[in-house]
Structure formats: C-alpha cells, structure tokens
Amino acid sequence: MLTCADFLAEFGDYLEDAVSSNLRAELEAHLHECKTCQVIVDSTRKTIRIVTDSGCFALPADKVDLIVRDVMSRIRKKR
Amino acid sequence: MSENLVAANESFQHDPDSTGAHGFPPDILRAQSALPSAIDAERRLVGAILLCESRLTRLRKLAILRCVSEIGGNEHCRDLHGQLPDESLDDYALLGFVAKLARHAPWVSASDVAALRSAGVDDELILEAVATAALGQMFCTLANGFFPSDVSRAVSSLPDPGDLLETAGPYLGSRARPAEKSQSYAFLKEEYGFIPNLYIVQGLRPDLVEAETYAVERIMRRETVLSRIQKEYILLAVSAGNLNTYCVSMGAQIISILGGASLEECDQICEDPHQSQIPSGDKVLLHETRKLAALSQQLGRCFAAEQLQASGFTESQIIEAVVVSSLANFLNTLQAGLGAVPDFPVRRVLSTKDLYPASGNSRPISDAAVPEDPDAEVVRRVQAGDVEAFEELVRRHSRRVFGTLAGLIGNMDDVPDVTQDVFLKAFEHIGSFQARSKFSTWLTSIAVNTGRQLLRDRKPLEPLEEDEDEGFRPRQIQSWAKNPEQLLAASQRDELVRIAVLRLPEKYRVVVLLRDIQQLSTEEAAAALDLSIPALKARLLRGRLMLRESLAEHFVRSRNQES
C-alpha cells in the first residue's frame, strides 16, 4: 500500500492524467483509504480550476487594437 | 530502422526458449540478428531469470515485466508480455517495489527493501524480482532503440531536485563470492582483478551471476563493430544519465585502465559529453544512447538513429549501441535494487542536480513535437521584408504576452508599455529566429526574460515561505466547499488569485502562469523557460500546492455547509 509521501511523489502526474493504469490503481487505492490525500486532491483540482478560469491577468478585448497600433507605429517610426 | 531490419532477417531462427518465455517470437531478438553474440548473451539472461525454476512463479515474473514496460511507456514490450490474469496483479508489495525501481531507481533505498521483508517477501524473492525488473528494463531499452515509434512518450515526474538520494547498502543479507572454479569467477578476476560487490550481493543465486558475467563478456569484451572503449563510454554515459554512482565509478576506472579517457575526462563525459575531448562522432553516440536510459526517456526525448547515421555510424554499429545501452540499463537497475556499494573511491556522488545539467543540449530546445507552427508563413513573410505582416503576429499574440507580463511584474500600469517593448525586441531579432521552436514559444521566452529583467530592479511582494531542502508539504487539510467559486463574486475571486499568484516565488509563478493561466503545453512551457520537462513539472506541482495553501482560507467548507 502506498504511503502519503508515495502518493504526493506521483501527484503531479496523477493530476495531469499521465500515470499508467497500474499506478493509477495503486494511487486510487490509497485515495480510497486516506482522507487527507482526498482533501489535497480535491482542493488542488479546485485551485487549478479557479486559477485557470480567472481573468485577473487578461488583456481587455478593447486594448488589443491599441497595442497593435502602438507597436506598429513604433516599428514604422524606426524604419 | 526496425522494419528494414526485420524484413532483411526473415530467415532468423527463433529460439524455442525465448518463444516459450513470451508466447511468441520476440522481434527485439530478431532485430539483432547481425550480432549473434548479443542474442546469445540475452538468451542466457532470459534462461537464468525467466525460464529457470525459481521461487518467483512465471506469472509473477511476467507481471513484473508488464509493470516495467507500462511504466516505461513501451507499448511494444507491453504487448509482448500480453494480458495477465487479474490475480497476478494482486502482488501489491512486490509490484509497488518494482514500480519504484522502474520509475525512480536512484530513490530506491534500504527502507523500501525492509518494507518488502515486513510484507513477507524474503531476500531470494527480492533478488529474483530485481533481476526480472532489470531484464524488463533491458527489453524496454532494446525496444525503444529498435521500435522507437512504439514508445508512448508518457513522461513521468521525478522527485524534486532537492530530494536526497539514499545510497547505503547492500540491501540483502546474504553475500558470497562465486566458486573459484566457476566461469564467472575466472572472468571477474581477469576483468577486474577482484570480485565486484554487484556480484557478491547476489550470492543467493550463483547461476544468476554466471549468466550476468556471461552477458557482460559477450557484449562488452568481444571486439565487434564498436570498439571496446566506445562501448565503455556508452556504459558510463547511460549510467550517469541514470544517476548510478556505482556503475559510473566502475566504468571510469575501467576506461582509464584501458587507456581511454582519464578519470577527470570521464567526469566531463558524465556531465556533458559535448564538452569532453572525445571524438565528435562519439559525442553524438553518447548523446543518443543516453536518451535510451530509463530516466532520460522520462524527459520525453526519443532515440534518433538517423543522427548516428549522419555521423557515419553503420547500421550494425547502431544496433550494437542499442544493445550496450540495454546492458547498461540492466546493470543499473540491478545495482539500484540491490544497493551494491561502490568498489572504488567515489569521485562524485551523482544527485538529482545532475538531471538538470547546465548544458542546453540536455534541455528541450524546441517543441518540435508540434510540427506545424501556425505562424510559420507570416514569420517567413516578415523575415523576407514584409514589415506590415508583423501586425498579424502582434494581433495573434498580444494577449499571451500581456498576460505573461502582468503575472510576472504585477504592476498593471507598466504592462502595456512592456508588452510593446517585447514585440519590438521580437521584430528586431526575427531575422535570427530559426524556427527550432514555434514562434509563439520564442516570443514567450522574450516576454519572460523581459519581465524578469524588470523584476530585478524592483522590491518584490513578500513571497510565500519556501523551503528548498525539506520540500513543500501541504499543511491545509480542511475540505473545500463543493463549489468554491460560488462563495465569492468573480471580481473578488480574481483579486484573490492575482495576489496569490504574485506572492509565489518567481520560479514557480512563471510556470503556473504559462501552464495554468496561458494554457501552454508542458513541452512549450519547458522550451520557453529553458527547463527540462521534469523540472518544469516539479515546479508546476509546487506552485499549484502553494497556491492551494494561499487560497484555502477563503474556500474551505463552513460548518453550515458540512451539515
């Protein structure tokens, strides 16, 4: 049976769905028994979802034209 | 290469033993028909490990072989070992140990073996399991070399570079020297002048030692199409790639005694063959064969026989290079599983830092896995002098550049100007862009470097606590709400995420930005940051776990929700 440390060592690949079927079975057997790791998996997945869906660093749509205009203007000026 | 070889060798006579071991004639033996001594060596190993009557049943051995090929992402070997009855996979303790040995060999330690013993697995079974896993790695390496298209490229993460390797061994209790009149004793005394620890720790199974020394003699000692020194270089380089200090110290001594590279030069070969003084063709040979090593395979790199052909190596020499690499992996796995201690003073204990050497050659310098660059045509037009075509590139990539810079430098007032600077730099240097990566990857690396440059002059926000040596361990273990997004308004969530991301140490922040916010693939992000894929993945997981800690207090399930 895997320990929590074993589980965490494989956690990155497990999140990315990049583990073999055998290893996946072992990891899920551990998860079935371990409340702590269940919480870590669930909350990490939610973290990724929240971060991915966040628009906190997004360029506002109406600013794209402005950047294109300014960049091309500077390039033309240099030539 | 494999199809030609197989077609050219239809007359190869299948060995009844190997047919019995696998259920049908293995192509990996057929592909080596130009090297009968290699086939002879492998047959002997198969006989001693798989076919002989032993404590470990045939079914358990096949389960181990299947486990090793699953972990190696080797579809050819997985098919070769076939579907196994479900009950053969119930051997959790033994298969768990084998899985670690196949996946993270340098991290196997005495405590893993002690855990096996406490699960009722005795030393003889452990020895047989390690030898079977080593044979499985040998098969996988041969298949990776002869049938590279069957490698699924399933990259796996490695432990963080900060983790220490436990090396104290040997792990098994029994130690014995081969009988003085045995062939193995005669060979080892002649070859080394003493009996190496790797063989002494296998005292429980003298027949295994006989088969292993026979294989080493047939593969390494015979002057065939590669020279002895070239073969020793391969063994050294592959062992270094596998972080196997034992085999590296042994290999370096042998090479210096044979009149090859000095011990200092061997250190350089281990670190980076391209910087060593060996002939340029041999540098390519070591670069390619090292990719066949188990750990290197996890870096997502694929053996390229055509590179060796371009350097003047014949097909027979390439076959032999694959065979020697497979022997190196066999010996490395055996040593890692048994914990044999080095016979020579160790010049340098290889550690995880050696997985991420300074050389650019060891890193993914391109994301050629995606051959089509949607920007290629526009880039060519700009390079040909069509300045206005650059506008299309700015339009396509302004969001990514802006987002990357915003997450890196934080101050939103500065981001539009710095975004413009990045595009201007890209325009100025587009003539030197050689399409070794996608244009968007190249542009992202300019954005990251520009952002980092700006950060050097700034006082950063207080970063989260970072403990490199002991590793990051999750501390928050309270359940989160079922739909945490609903607990806060979108603008509040975005602000929390913004602060949490900006508080990450920069090396984790930039990885999270590229992977989770800009949605780059692992390969693209690694190429843009000039990182190996395992390093990228390790930092991504660390960054995600740190963000989770940071956001937890806002999203944990309240008592009302609990009830």
HADDOCK unambig.tbl for C-alpha pairs under 7 A between the chains (distance, minus, plus):
assign (segid A and resid 1 and name CA) (segid B and resid 92 and name CA) 6.69 0.50 0.50
assign (segid A and resid 1 and name CA) (segid B and resid 93 and name CA) 6.83 0.50 0.50
assign (segid A and resid 9 and name CA) (segid B and resid 159 and name CA) 6.30 0.50 0.50
assign (segid A and resid 10 and name CA) (segid B and resid 157 and name CA) 6.98 0.50 0.50
assign (segid A and resid 12 and name CA) (segid B and resid 157 and name CA) 6.90 0.50 0.50
assign (segid A and resid 12 and name CA) (segid B and resid 541 and name CA) 5.57 0.50 0.50
assign (segid A and resid 13 and name CA) (segid B and resid 156 and name CA) 6.27 0.50 0.50
assign (segid A and resid 13 and name CA) (segid B and resid 157 and name CA) 6.24 0.50 0.50
assign (segid A and resid 18 and name CA) (segid B and resid 154 and name CA) 6.48 0.50 0.50
assign (segid A and resid 18 and name CA) (segid B and resid 156 and name CA) 6.94 0.50 0.50
assign (segid A and resid 20 and name CA) (segid B and resid 70 and name CA) 6.13 0.50 0.50
assign (segid A and resid 20 and name CA) (segid B and resid 71 and name CA) 6.20 0.50 0.50
assign (segid A and resid 36 and name CA) (segid B and resid 477 and name CA) 6.11 0.50 0.50
assign (segid A and resid 39 and name CA) (segid B and resid 477 and name CA) 6.16 0.50 0.50
assign (segid A and resid 39 and name CA) (segid B and resid 478 and name CA) 6.83 0.50 0.50
assign (segid A and resid 39 and name CA) (segid B and resid 479 and name CA) 5.47 0.50 0.50
assign (segid A and resid 40 and name CA) (segid B and resid 477 and name CA) 6.65 0.50 0.50
assign (segid A and resid 43 and name CA) (segid B and resid 480 and name CA) 5.91 0.50 0.50
assign (segid A and resid 43 and name CA) (segid B and resid 548 and name CA) 6.90 0.50 0.50
assign (segid A and resid 44 and name CA) (segid B and resid 544 and name CA) 6.96 0.50 0.50
assign (segid A and resid 44 and name CA) (segid B and resid 545 and name CA) 6.66 0.50 0.50
assign (segid A and resid 44 and name CA) (segid B and resid 548 and name CA) 5.94 0.50 0.50
assign (segid A and resid 47 and name CA) (segid B and resid 548 and name CA) 5.67 0.50 0.50
assign (segid A and resid 48 and name CA) (segid B and resid 516 and name CA) 6.94 0.50 0.50
assign (segid A and resid 51 and name CA) (segid B and resid 497 and name CA) 6.28 0.50 0.50
assign (segid A and resid 51 and name CA) (segid B and resid 516 and name CA) 6.93 0.50 0.50
assign (segid A and resid 51 and name CA) (segid B and resid 517 and name CA) 6.78 0.50 0.50
assign (segid A and resid 52 and name CA) (segid B and resid 516 and name CA) 5.33 0.50 0.50
assign (segid A and resid 52 and name CA) (segid B and resid 517 and name CA) 5.10 0.50 0.50
assign (segid A and resid 54 and name CA) (segid B and resid 494 and name CA) 5.52 0.50 0.50
assign (segid A and resid 55 and name CA) (segid B and resid 494 and name CA) 6.46 0.50 0.50
assign (segid A and resid 56 and name CA) (segid B and resid 494 and name CA) 5.05 0.50 0.50
assign (segid A and resid 56 and name CA) (segid B and resid 495 and name CA) 6.76 0.50 0.50
assign (segid A and resid 56 and name CA) (segid B and resid 498 and name CA) 5.84 0.50 0.50
assign (segid A and resid 57 and name CA) (segid B and resid 403 and name CA) 4.96 0.50 0.50
assign (segid A and resid 57 and name CA) (segid B and resid 406 and name CA) 5.58 0.50 0.50
assign (segid A and resid 57 and name CA) (segid B and resid 407 and name CA) 6.05 0.50 0.50
assign (segid A and resid 58 and name CA) (segid B and resid 399 and name CA) 6.83 0.50 0.50
assign (segid A and resid 58 and name CA) (segid B and resid 403 and name CA) 5.36 0.50 0.50
assign (segid A and resid 59 and name CA) (segid B and resid 399 and name CA) 5.55 0.50 0.50
assign (segid A and resid 59 and name CA) (segid B and resid 402 and name CA) 6.20 0.50 0.50
assign (segid A and resid 59 and name CA) (segid B and resid 403 and name CA) 6.45 0.50 0.50
assign (segid A and resid 64 and name CA) (segid B and resid 395 and name CA) 6.89 0.50 0.50
assign (segid A and resid 64 and name CA) (segid B and resid 398 and name CA) 6.71 0.50 0.50
assign (segid A and resid 67 and name CA) (segid B and resid 420 and name CA) 6.79 0.50 0.50
assign (segid A and resid 68 and name CA) (segid B and resid 391 and name CA) 6.52 0.50 0.50
assign (segid A and resid 68 and name CA) (segid B and resid 394 and name CA) 5.94 0.50 0.50
assign (segid A and resid 68 and name CA) (segid B and resid 395 and name CA) 6.12 0.50 0.50
assign (segid A and resid 71 and name CA) (segid B and resid 420 and name CA) 5.52 0.50 0.50
assign (segid A and resid 71 and name CA) (segid B and resid 423 and name CA) 6.96 0.50 0.50
assign (segid A and resid 71 and name CA) (segid B and resid 424 and name CA) 6.95 0.50 0.50
assign (segid A and resid 72 and name CA) (segid B and resid 391 and name CA) 6.51 0.50 0.50
assign (segid A and resid 75 and name CA) (segid B and resid 424 and name CA) 6.98 0.50 0.50
